[in-house]
């Protein structure tokens, strides 16, 4: 687990699970050997065994006053995926 992981009350994390830069809310289950990266797993959710949930890192610019993340289209002009988190 980690870095930057928050696990909610009564969440169940199976054996061999990799969680990084993510939030797992209460009463959720992450079954064995799953990979959760840059994701928010909602309350009472179940992630099956051997599942991969992966967002991409996107950080607001902390040097701007009232830093915020822009809502970009899913893909950029080069056809590459723009950074976005995954929410289940």
Secondary structure per residue as TSV (DSSP state, phi and psi in degrees):
chain	resnum	aa	ss	phi	psi
A	1	X	-	360.0	135.7
A	2	X	-	105.9	168.0
A	3	X	S	-80.3	167.0
A	4	X	S	56.1	60.8
A	5	X	E	-123.3	138.6
A	6	X	E	-124.8	127.3
A	7	X	E	-115.0	124.7
A	8	X	-	-77.8	169.4
A	9	X	T	-60.9	136.2
A	10	X	T	65.2	16.3
A	11	X	-	-74.3	144.9
A	12	X	E	-116.4	123.3
A	13	X	E	-114.1	120.1
A	14	X	-	-75.8	172.0
A	15	X	T	-66.5	141.6
A	16	X	T	74.3	14.8
A	17	X	-	-82.2	140.1
A	18	X	E	-112.7	121.1
A	19	X	E	-127.7	127.9
A	20	X	E	-142.3	138.5
A	21	X	S	49.5	48.4
A	22	X	E	-142.5	165.7
A	23	X	E	-124.1	128.4
A	24	X	E	-115.7	112.4
A	25	X	-	-80.3	170.0
A	26	X	T	-58.2	150.7
A	27	X	T	61.9	20.4
A	28	X	-	-93.7	157.6
A	29	X	E	-126.3	128.2
A	30	X	E	-113.4	108.2
A	31	X	-	-75.9	166.4
A	32	X	T	-55.7	145.6
A	33	X	T	63.4	22.9
A	34	X	-	-87.8	160.1
A	35	X	E	-125.2	122.3
A	36	X	E	-125.3	112.2
A	37	X	E	-127.8	130.9
A	38	X	S	49.6	53.4
A	39	X	E	-137.5	148.3
A	40	X	E	-109.9	118.2
A	41	X	E	-99.7	118.3
A	42	X	-	-72.2	170.3
A	43	X	T	-56.4	142.3
A	44	X	T	59.7	23.5
A	45	X	-	-87.8	156.9
A	46	X	E	-129.7	122.4
A	47	X	E	-104.8	119.0
A	48	X	-	-68.8	166.2
A	49	X	T	-61.3	142.3
A	50	X	T	63.1	23.9
A	51	X	-	-86.6	147.8
A	52	X	E	-120.7	118.2
A	53	X	E	-112.5	119.0
A	54	X	E	-141.6	118.6
A	55	X	-	-95.6	-171.5
A	56	X	-	-123.0	148.1
A	57	X	-	-66.9	136.0
A	58	X	-	-146.6	119.0
A	59	X	-	-113.7	135.4
A	60	X	-	-67.4	155.2
A	61	X	-	-73.8	109.7
A	62	X	T	-70.0	-10.4
A	63	X	T	-83.6	-12.1
A	64	X	S	-87.3	137.9
A	65	X	T	-65.3	143.9
A	66	X	T	55.1	50.7
A	67	X	-	-54.9	136.8
A	68	X	-	-148.0	163.4
A	69	X	-	-98.7	133.7
A	70	X	-	-77.5	147.4
A	71	X	-	-90.3	93.1
A	72	X	-	-89.2	159.8
A	73	X	-	-62.0	162.9
A	74	X	S	-60.3	-40.6
A	75	X	B	-119.6	146.5
A	76	X	-	-86.2	-178.1
A	77	X	T	-65.2	-21.6
A	78	X	T	-86.7	2.4
A	79	X	S	82.2	7.4
A	80	X	-	-91.6	148.5
A	81	X	B	-67.7	127.8
A	82	X	-	-73.7	151.2
A	83	X	-	-59.0	136.1
A	84	X	-	-162.7	147.4
A	85	X	-	-84.9	165.2
A	86	X	E	-108.9	135.4
A	87	X	E	-123.4	123.8
A	88	X	-	-110.4	360.0
